[in-house]
Amino acid sequence: MNSLVTYQVEDNLALIGLARPPVNALGQPLRAALLQACEQANSDPAVRAIVIFGASGLFCAGADITEFGSPASFATPNLPDVLLRLTRLDKPLVAAIGKLALGGGLELALACGYRIGEPQTRVGLPEINLGLLPGAGGTQRLPRLIGVQAALEMMISGAQVPAKRALELGIVDRLAGSAEHLLASACEYARELIASGAPARPSEPFADPAKGVAADFFERYCVEQEPRWKSRLAPRLVFSAVQAACLLPLEQGLARELALFKQAEASRQSEALRHVFFAEREAGKVPGIDASTPLRPIAKVAVIGAGTMGGGIAMNFANVGIPVILLERQGDALDRGLTQIRQTYGISVKRGKLSEAQLEQRMALLSGTLDYADLADADLVIEAVFEKLQIKQEVFRTLDRVCKPGAILATNTSSLDVDQIAAVTSRPQDVIGLHFFSPANVMRLLEVVNARETAADVLATTLKMGRSIGKIPVVSGVCFGFIGNRMLEPYAREAHRLVLEGATPAQVDGVLTGLDLNMGVFTMLDLAGVDVNFLVRDANRAAIAHDDSYCRLGDELYALGRYGQKTGRGFYQYEGRERHNDYEVIALAERLAGELHVTRRPVDDGEIHARCLFMLINEGIQLLDEGIALRSGDIDLVWINGYGFPAHLGGPMHYAEQYGLDKVLAGIRHYRDSLGDYGRMWFTPAPLLERLVAAGKTTIERI
């Protein structure tokens, strides 16, 4: 038998084990081996039922993603054909689902007439996360098994369903007592089927998926989801495929699903999302670090500062069972911080995402202190105090005195020089930047700032730690703002300048949200705090550049005490969270333009798109050239997970590749020439961008 599957016959049962580690991805070789094994079992008169299982315990995590977008994706035998053939075998097939059945793995299980899981089994159809839809029968067979609404919700969300819920829905027929007994239980199940004369495939619970569904169900569902889908293609294709399951016989529905899958696979959005998938896996690869790099133990964490950021950081560790001590200068500030954490957990309890017992368990892991001496046994200390270099340096001088040898000392600075912070200690090798994004208990991005003297084991430990608390850690070198905030500066600069020139905040934000960004520049600044942005900019004016008159509008709002949502007025007016245009801001922009001798004029949306996005892209390419970012994919991850850039556009670097690097360069040169002194000051193409275009390159890489 092929080495990709194991095959044996025991007591009238053919046991077929998928054996392509680590996750039994259903690439062409495994598809062929599986089909051959099933045909052998089907033709053997001694075999009366077939059990398919994961030879190493895990059933199947889906298709081989590297095949998507290439001829291998539908190389013979393709997955839809293999699974269709399995549904037509004349012997019962039992899928023994260990650990995972995702995507094509669940579609394989659905092609079997019977399914058994174990307590830790999780199933799902997450293809939507790659801009795809289930293309091997999932959109047709799942609605016939569990009903239209439940099936549609599974596919649109891409969420994994735990074993108990899978049993309730009818995705699995029964659960084994444990993972260790799964195969034995599957064999017992198969023997029961033989003994009872069960058919190869039982009748479907929802053979007519449309039956019982309200006549306007699909229309209402589409209207409700439209604001969330925005310009995303995949949800609409999933929706169309499930509609087909209700309107067409199975065979025609399968053909419709396949056509829709191929449309999704060929789309730019799926290409972008596949880029993001692989970028996440590449982000952990750092020169000088490998599996042999030793790791430091992280059994206790300390966080300095119990404000919104410090509290959010602490929650990440409590969530995974690591005790945290929070340090504050004043007792009332510490009490407020711990109370805020409890209230945040309480919201999760109300939403059913956390039990009261879990809340208490996590709060028990959190303690507070006013004394630095209580941090002496911490393995990792994260500073989250005011964003001012002198204050942070004083904190690190103290940590240097009180923390044990080998403790990792991390700063949560969003823009300051980590080398200057490390320099005030006697152990700069133990210092690193860990830039969490607000709210820190929610946002997935963690910028890991590798300072000049940071030790390899410190970097390796924090990268692993970041993943263990559910973050996407991305390594950055030391510079003003690191990757994300350094790129934010020219992006926000152009937004401010465009308002001086005649655009409105709402027009600028509308262009950006029209690209499916979560929010525009001015909405983001109002949310984060106009004061916060001012103070970061004010502390780093020398690093930002030669002329900061473009940000006078933000400076004036700060002086007026208009800090954004929290004060009810910023670039917009607010009633609660409801945002309204503020014509005083436009009048202020007109006055400032006059003082700065900026000519006002109508600004079209195309110019807003080009100036904001091209300068964002240009700065990212410069970061790559300087070695601050290791890969263009790392930059994309930062902007997707930290700044709301839409994943289905692949991040700003991938967006530039799809847009055309030559067009980006031409646009920058155009505005350099057409915007007078301002253009000559700011619109300088990154040398790497010029080299890439000159070399005829279409992807962003160092050359």
SEMAR-209623 format. One line per 2 residues: their letters; for each residue z, y, x of C-alpha. Coordinates in steps of 0.02 Angstrom, whole numbers, plus 50000, padded with zeros to 5 digits. Example, Ala and Ser with C-alpha at 12.3 -4.5 7.8 and 13.67 -1.06 7.14 Angstrom:
2
as> 50390:49775:50615 | 50357:49947:50684;
END
This chain:
703
mn> 50000:50000:50000 | 49968:50180:50056;
sl> 50112:50254:50156 | 50124:50398:50032;
vt> 50193:50282:49899 | 50303:50129:49900;
yq> 50258:49983:49787 | 50351:49829:49736;
ve> 50362:49715:49585 | 50532:49659:49522;
dn> 50557:49559:49362 | 50396:49615:49277;
la> 50420:49795:49332 | 50308:49888:49455;
li> 50415:50013:49551 | 50308:50153:49622;
gl> 50400:50272:49738 | 50327:50441:49785;
ar> 50351:50456:49973 | 50278:50618:50034;
pp> 50427:50717:50104 | 50504:50838:50083;
vn> 50463:50868:49898 | 50323:50745:49853;
al> 50195:50885:49832 | 50049:50817:49734;
gq> 49910:50852:49857 | 49749:50752:49855;
pl> 49812:50609:49966 | 49966:50578:49858;
ra> 49864:50593:49698 | 49745:50460:49761;
al> 49886:50346:49818 | 49978:50364:49653;
lq> 49823:50327:49551 | 49783:50173:49656;
ac> 49961:50107:49635 | 49959:50134:49448;
eq> 49790:50047:49430 | 49856:49901:49531;
an> 50009:49887:49419 | 49903:49903:49263;
sd> 49787:49762:49316 | 49928:49644:49369;
pa> 49970:49527:49223 | 50143:49499:49298;
vr> 50183:49684:49273 | 50237:49733:49097;
ai> 50303:49910:49132 | 50293:50038:49271;
vi> 50431:50148:49343 | 50382:50301:49445;
fg> 50520:50380:49550 | 50551:50481:49707;
as> 50575:50363:49853 | 50698:50485:49936;
gl> 50785:50532:49774 | 50688:50691:49730;
fc> 50553:50657:49601 | 50421:50792:49627;
ag> 50427:50982:49651 | 50247:51007:49599;
ad> 50073:51031:49667 | 50030:51064:49848;
it> 50026:51253:49844 | 49922:51261:50003;
ef> 49778:51186:49904 | 49769:51324:49774;
gs> 49618:51436:49794 | 49526:51306:49899;
pa> 49410:51159:49859 | 49558:51041:49890;
sf> 49638:51103:49729 | 49518:50997:49626;
at> 49467:50869:49756 | 49444:50696:49682;
pn> 49551:50631:49607 | 49612:50795:49534;
lp> 49782:50802:49450 | 49721:50827:49270;
dv> 49612:50672:49284 | 49749:50568:49365;
ll> 49873:50612:49229 | 49748:50585:49090;
rl> 49717:50411:49159 | 49905:50377:49164;
tr> 49918:50420:48980 | 49787:50288:48943;
ld> 49866:50141:49034 | 49916:50003:48914;
kp> 50089:49975:48988 | 50244:50085:48967;
lv> 50272:50210:49107 | 50448:50272:49142;
aa> 50474:50427:49248 | 50641:50420:49341;
ig> 50670:50604:49373 | 50786:50629:49520;
kl> 50840:50807:49564 | 50679:50901:49521;
al> 50524:50887:49415 | 50438:51055:49428;
gg> 50261:51111:49389 | 50143:50967:49421;
gl> 50296:50856:49443 | 50349:50886:49264;
el> 50170:50866:49206 | 50171:50696:49292;
al> 50331:50652:49198 | 50252:50712:49034;
ac> 50104:50597:49065 | 50227:50452:49067;
gy> 50277:50390:48895 | 50463:50387:48937;
ri> 50578:50491:49047 | 50753:50471:49115;
ge> 50850:50596:49219 | 51019:50606:49304;
pq> 51159:50735:49292 | 51087:50850:49426;
tr> 50906:50841:49365 | 50816:51005:49337;
vg> 50645:51021:49258 | 50527:51167:49234;
lp> 50352:51236:49232 | 50364:51385:49352;
ei> 50177:51407:49381 | 50186:51582:49308;
nl> 50279:51637:49465 | 50118:51602:49561;
gl> 50009:51689:49433 | 49955:51520:49364;
lp> 49984:51413:49211 | 50016:51225:49201;
ga> 49843:51152:49227 | 49870:50965:49214;
gg> 49918:50949:49032 | 50082:51044:49029;
tq> 50029:51176:48903 | 49965:51041:48785;
rl> 50090:50899:48804 | 50252:50999:48811;
pr> 50227:51086:48642 | 50191:50915:48565;
li> 50353:50851:48640 | 50479:50992:48608;
gv> 50391:51115:48493 | 50292:51273:48521;
qa> 50430:51401:48537 | 50537:51307:48663;
al> 50385:51257:48764 | 50316:51434:48767;
em> 50483:51506:48822 | 50495:51379:48964;
mi> 50322:51421:49029 | 50333:51610:49008;
sg> 50503:51619:49094 | 50463:51490:49227;
aq> 50649:51447:49219 | 50720:51280:49271;
vp> 50806:51181:49134 | 50962:51080:49180;
ak> 50982:50897:49136 | 51092:50918:48983;
ra> 50977:51046:48905 | 50823:50941:48948;
le> 50904:50797:48851 | 50942:50911:48703;
lg> 50763:50974:48699 | 50691:50799:48713;
iv> 50607:50823:48881 | 50704:50673:48944;
dr> 50752:50527:48833 | 50915:50484:48919;
la> 51021:50522:49073 | 51084:50399:49201;
gs> 51268:50408:49246 | 51233:50468:49422;
ae> 51091:50502:49543 | 51137:50343:49636;
hl> 51110:50237:49479 | 50952:50325:49421;
la> 50826:50194:49477 | 50933:50050:49412;
sa> 50953:50141:49246 | 50765:50173:49239;
ce> 50732:49988:49266 | 50857:49944:49130;
ya> 50769:50068:49014 | 50601:49991:49054;
re> 50666:49816:49015 | 50732:49878:48848;
li> 50559:49945:48808 | 50480:49778:48853;
as> 50607:49682:48750 | 50580:49792:48597;
ga> 50391:49787:48611 | 50383:49976:48630;
pa> 50209:50052:48639 | 50142:50121:48802;
rp> 50162:50296:48728 | 50279:50334:48584;
se> 50226:50448:48443 | 50248:50633:48482;
pf> 50390:50724:48393 | 50276:50875:48366;
ad> 50107:50792:48352 | 50047:50944:48255;
pa> 50126:51086:48357 | 50075:51220:48231;
kg> 50169:51135:48090 | 50325:51231:48043;
va> 50278:51382:48149 | 50271:51546:48053;
ad> 50095:51604:48017 | 50123:51766:48115;
ff> 50223:51685:48257 | 50094:51712:48393;
er> 50053:51888:48337 | 50237:51940:48336;
yc> 50272:51853:48501 | 50130:51943:48587;
ve> 50185:52114:48521 | 50365:52083:48577;
qe> 50315:52027:48751 | 50179:52155:48787;
pr> 50296:52285:48867 | 50361:52153:48987;
wk> 50192:52080:49030 | 50113:52249:49072;
sr> 49952:52207:49165 | 50003:52030:49215;
la> 49868:51903:49178 | 49963:51738:49190;
pr> 50077:51762:49037 | 49926:51799:48930;
lv> 49837:51642:48992 | 49992:51535:48958;
fs> 49999:51611:48786 | 49815:51570:48754;
av> 49837:51392:48814 | 49986:51361:48699;
qa> 49888:51436:48554 | 49751:51310:48595;
ac> 49879:51169:48581 | 49909:51226:48403;
ll> 49727:51248:48355 | 49634:51109:48447;
pl> 49644:50920:48463 | 49726:50864:48626;
eq> 49564:50826:48718 | 49489:50997:48678;
gl> 49655:51081:48716 | 49658:51001:48888;
ar> 49483:51065:48922 | 49535:51241:48867;
el> 49691:51232:48977 | 49586:51183:49127;
al> 49467:51328:49102 | 49611:51450:49087;
fk> 49695:51376:49242 | 49537:51401:49346;
qa> 49527:51581:49284 | 49706:51611:49339;
ea> 49682:51523:49507 | 49531:51633:49548;
sr> 49621:51794:49501 | 49681:51926:49624;
qs> 49852:51919:49545 | 49876:51735:49583;
ea> 49813:51763:49760 | 49942:51902:49778;
lr> 50085:51797:49709 | 50039:51651:49821;
hv> 50043:51773:49967 | 50221:51823:49915;
ff> 50273:51639:49902 | 50219:51603:50081;
ae> 50286:51771:50145 | 50460:51720:50086;
re> 50448:51561:50188 | 50382:51651:50341;
ag> 50516:51786:50337 | 50646:51667:50411;
kv> 50541:51636:50566 | 50605:51752:50701;
pg> 50558:51746:50886 | 50702:51680:50990;
id> 50784:51589:50845 | 50755:51409:50793;
as> 50849:51260:50724 | 50940:51238:50889;
tp> 51016:51414:50885 | 51204:51394:50859;
lr> 51282:51473:50705 | 51449:51561:50690;
pi> 51564:51503:50549 | 51583:51621:50401;
ak> 51741:51565:50309 | 51812:51737:50269;
va> 51727:51905:50242 | 51796:52081:50244;
vi> 51712:52231:50162 | 51761:52408:50207;
ga> 51743:52520:50056 | 51777:52464:49878;
gt> 51655:52581:49793 | 51502:52528:49697;
mg> 51412:52464:49852 | 51562:52381:49934;
gg> 51615:52297:49772 | 51439:52233:49742;
ia> 51431:52163:49918 | 51598:52076:49896;
mn> 51540:51993:49735 | 51398:51905:49826;
fa> 51522:51809:49932 | 51647:51773:49793;
nv> 51502:51703:49692 | 51477:51565:49821;
gi> 51661:51529:49850 | 51693:51633:50007;
pv> 51855:51735:50005 | 51836:51923:50030;
il> 51961:52058:50075 | 51916:52236:50026;
le> 51985:52381:50127 | 52008:52557:50060;
rq> 52100:52711:50122 | 52189:52747:49957;
gd> 52273:52626:49838 | 52198:52705:49682;
al> 52021:52687:49754 | 52056:52504:49792;
dr> 52122:52473:49617 | 51969:52557:49540;
gl> 51855:52449:49646 | 51937:52286:49597;
tq> 51941:52339:49415 | 51756:52380:49421;
ir> 51718:52207:49493 | 51816:52124:49353;
qt> 51724:52230:49223 | 51556:52182:49298;
yg> 51601:51998:49290 | 51662:52028:49113;
is> 51488:52085:49062 | 51420:51919:49126;
vk> 51551:51827:49022 | 51498:51922:48865;
rg> 51317:51876:48899 | 51362:51693:48917;
kl> 51312:51685:49100 | 51489:51656:49161;
se> 51644:51574:49087 | 51817:51653:49084;
aq> 51874:51518:49205 | 51734:51561:49326;
le> 51779:51746:49313 | 51959:51709:49360;
qr> 51905:51590:49498 | 51798:51725:49578;
ma> 51928:51862:49558 | 52054:51748:49644;
ll> 51942:51750:49797 | 51950:51941:49805;
sg> 52098:52034:49879 | 52128:52211:49937;
tl> 52215:52301:50079 | 52244:52474:50149;
dy> 52278:52409:50324 | 52145:52368:50454;
ad> 52264:52243:50533 | 52233:52128:50383;
la> 52053:52105:50440 | 52105:52015:50599;
da> 52052:51843:50539 | 51886:51892:50457;
dl> 51730:51806:50523 | 51613:51939:50455;
vi> 51656:52121:50422 | 51534:52230:50324;
ea> 51558:52418:50328 | 51502:52509:50170;
vf> 51571:52685:50191 | 51493:52858:50178;
ek> 51320:52874:50257 | 51369:52981:50404;
lq> 51354:52924:50584 | 51520:52995:50645;
ik> 51617:52913:50504 | 51535:52744:50532;
qe> 51563:52754:50720 | 51748:52787:50692;
vf> 51758:52634:50579 | 51676:52526:50713;
rt> 51794:52590:50848 | 51937:52529:50739;
ld> 51853:52362:50702 | 51827:52338:50888;
rv> 52015:52349:50911 | 52074:52241:50766;
ck> 51942:52106:50739 | 51952:51938:50825;
pg> 51830:51892:50964 | 51668:51824:50892;
ai> 51684:51913:50726 | 51517:51983:50666;
la> 51527:52170:50635 | 51395:52230:50512;
tn> 51349:52402:50448 | 51272:52429:50278;
ts> 51187:52590:50334 | 51024:52627:50245;
sl> 50950:52740:50379 | 51063:52772:50529;
dv> 51039:52709:50707 | 51126:52540:50721;
dq> 51116:52549:50912 | 51221:52708:50910;
ia> 51347:52624:50797 | 51355:52469:50908;
av> 51374:52577:51064 | 51549:52634:51018;
ts> 51613:52455:51027 | 51647:52344:51176;
rp> 51546:52205:51094 | 51376:52271:51041;
qd> 51311:52092:51042 | 51416:52060:50886;
vi> 51348:52210:50789 | 51206:52200:50663;
gl> 51141:52297:50514 | 51153:52216:50343;
hf> 51072:52338:50222 | 51110:52282:50045;
fs> 51019:52367:49903 | 51106:52438:49751;
pa> 51168:52358:49641 | 51212:52241:49783;
nv> 51268:52099:49671 | 51096:52098:49586;
mr> 50960:52154:49707 | 50882:52012:49806;
ll> 50831:52108:49962 | 50938:52110:50119;
ev> 50868:52207:50267 | 50940:52126:50424;
vn> 50932:52256:50561 | 50919:52174:50732;
ar> 50993:52300:50853 | 50949:52311:51036;
et> 51095:52202:51095 | 51123:52094:50940;
aa> 51151:51913:50996 | 51031:51778:50936;
dv> 51171:51679:50855 | 51228:51833:50758;
la> 51052:51859:50692 | 51032:51675:50649;
tt> 51201:51668:50563 | 51169:51821:50455;
lk> 50996:51759:50405 | 51070:51594:50347;
mg> 51214:51684:50263 | 51092:51797:50171;
rs> 51000:51649:50100 | 51163:51563:50052;
ig> 51213:51711:49942 | 51043:51713:49857;
ki> 50961:51854:49952 | 50791:51867:50033;
pv> 50837:51922:50210 | 50701:52018:50304;
vs> 50722:52066:50486 | 50692:52246:50540;
gv> 50704:52334:50705 | 50802:52495:50729;
cf> 50722:52658:50673 | 50757:52792:50543;
gf> 50765:52706:50373 | 50715:52535:50443;
ig> 50569:52462:50344 | 50602:52513:50165;
nr> 50674:52688:50176 | 50560:52740:50317;
ml> 50411:52698:50207 | 50496:52782:50060;
ep> 50496:52948:50152 | 50306:52980:50156;
ya> 50287:52902:49983 | 50417:53020:49910;
re> 50352:53164:50016 | 50182:53157:49934;
ah> 50261:53145:49761 | 50363:53304:49795;
rl> 50215:53396:49870 | 50101:53349:49726;
vl> 50224:53430:49605 | 50221:53589:49709;
eg> 50031:53583:49702 | 50023:53569:49513;
at> 50065:53393:49454 | 50220:53359:49349;
pa> 50355:53230:49387 | 50303:53134:49230;
qv> 50120:53132:49284 | 50163:53066:49458;
dg> 50281:52934:49388 | 50153:52886:49256;
vl> 50021:52848:49387 | 50142:52737:49482;
tg> 50210:52644:49331 | 50030:52624:49275;
ld> 50014:52511:49428 | 50163:52413:49357;
ln> 50291:52482:49480 | 50461:52467:49398;
mg> 50483:52655:49404 | 50405:52808:49479;
vf> 50472:52909:49625 | 50564:53040:49522;
tm> 50641:52917:49401 | 50701:52817:49551;
ld> 50776:52970:49635 | 50866:53019:49474;
la> 50934:52843:49458 | 50990:52827:49640;
gv> 51055:53007:49641 | 50969:53166:49696;
dv> 51126:53202:49796 | 51117:53035:49886;
nf> 50936:53066:49933 | 50977:53243:49992;
lv> 51123:53186:50100 | 51020:53047:50183;
rd> 50878:53170:50214 | 50996:53306:50275;
an> 51079:53187:50398 | 50910:53136:50468;
ra> 50804:53293:50464 | 50767:53280:50649;
ai> 50705:53102:50628 | 50598:53140:50476;
ah> 50479:53261:50562 | 50418:53435:50600;
dd> 50415:53519:50428 | 50519:53471:50278;
sy> 50467:53611:50160 | 50386:53479:50048;
cr> 50559:53422:49992 | 50623:53596:49945;
lg> 50615:53545:49762 | 50742:53406:49792;
de> 50849:53524:49898 | 50852:53654:49758;
ly> 50902:53525:49627 | 51044:53469:49741;
al> 51102:53649:49760 | 51101:53667:49570;
gr> 51210:53512:49549 | 51069:53420:49462;
yg> 51101:53248:49534 | 51002:53143:49410;
qk> 51059:53024:49275 | 51243:53038:49319;
tg> 51245:53226:49286 | 51120:53221:49142;
rg> 50992:53324:49236 | 50886:53295:49390;
fy> 50698:53292:49395 | 50715:53251:49210;
qy> 50841:53286:49072 | 50941:53139:49004;
eg> 51024:53093:48842 | 51115:52937:48895;
re> 50978:52840:48984 | 50840:52918:48880;
rh> 50730:53025:48991 | 50644:53187:48941;
nd> 50531:53308:49033 | 50619:53464:49096;
ye> 50511:53619:49100 | 50639:53708:49208;
vi> 50591:53590:49348 | 50408:53635:49327;
al> 50454:53821:49330 | 50558:53790:49486;
ae> 50410:53702:49568 | 50299:53852:49526;
rl> 50423:53972:49605 | 50442:53867:49762;
ag> 50253:53849:49778 | 50238:54037:49779;
el> 50373:54055:49912 | 50290:53922:50020;
hv> 50113:53989:49989 | 50058:53824:49911;
tr> 49906:53846:49800 | 49932:53768:49628;
rp> 49789:53679:49539 | 49757:53536:49419;
vd> 49792:53369:49506 | 49703:53213:49444;
dg> 49781:53040:49434 | 49665:52970:49567;
ei> 49732:53092:49695 | 49911:53048:49651;
ha> 49873:52863:49674 | 49785:52889:49839;
rc> 49908:53008:49919 | 50067:52914:49871;
lf> 50002:52739:49902 | 49895:52772:50056;
ml> 50038:52858:50147 | 50156:52718:50098;
in> 50032:52592:50167 | 49997:52696:50323;
eg> 50182:52702:50367 | 50198:52514:50343;
iq> 50053:52483:50461 | 50135:52598:50588;
ll> 50298:52500:50573 | 50203:52340:50609;
de> 50118:52418:50760 | 50287:52476:50828;
gi> 50362:52303:50806 | 50494:52365:50684;
al> 50424:52239:50558 | 50375:52067:50620;
rs> 50240:52034:50490 | 50147:52128:50355;
gd> 50216:51999:50233 | 50393:52053:50279;
id> 50350:52231:50228 | 50283:52168:50062;
lv> 50445:52073:50029 | 50548:52229:50063;
wi> 50450:52333:49940 | 50440:52200:49805;
ng> 50624:52153:49810 | 50700:52321:49855;
yg> 50588:52453:49777 | 50507:52372:49625;
fp> 50330:52356:49692 | 50246:52229:49575;
ah> 50241:52054:49648 | 50075:52021:49561;
lg> 49998:52155:49674 | 50071:52065:49824;
gp> 50165:52213:49898 | 50090:52371:49977;
mh> 50014:52284:50127 | 49928:52150:50025;
ya> 49875:52282:49900 | 49792:52377:50043;
eq> 49699:52220:50096 | 49633:52192:49921;
yg> 49592:52377:49900 | 49500:52380:50067;
ld> 49572:52441:50232 | 49413:52542:50262;
kv> 49439:52632:50096 | 49621:52669:50137;
la> 49570:52743:50306 | 49431:52845:50227;
gi> 49552:52913:50098 | 49679:52966:50229;
rh> 49543:53053:50330 | 49480:53140:50173;
yr> 49650:53216:50134 | 49679:53260:50316;
ds> 49521:53366:50308 | 49539:53433:50130;
lg> 49723:53484:50124 | 49716:53615:50262;
dy> 49867:53634:50375 | 49970:53516:50268;
gr> 49837:53381:50283 | 49822:53402:50471;
mw> 50012:53394:50488 | 50042:53236:50385;
ft> 49883:53136:50359 | 49866:53054:50528;
pa> 49800:52875:50514 | 49906:52742:50598;
pl> 49816:52691:50759 | 49829:52509:50706;
le> 49738:52549:50543 | 49598:52631:50642;
rl> 49588:52482:50759 | 49584:52357:50616;
va> 49443:52449:50528 | 49345:52472:50690;
ag> 49360:52284:50722 | 49300:52242:50547;
kt> 49467:52161:50501 | 49513:52141:50318;
ti> 49693:52084:50344 | 49838:52180:50420;
er> 49896:52106:50584 | 49936:52169:50758;
i> 49783:52183:50870;
END
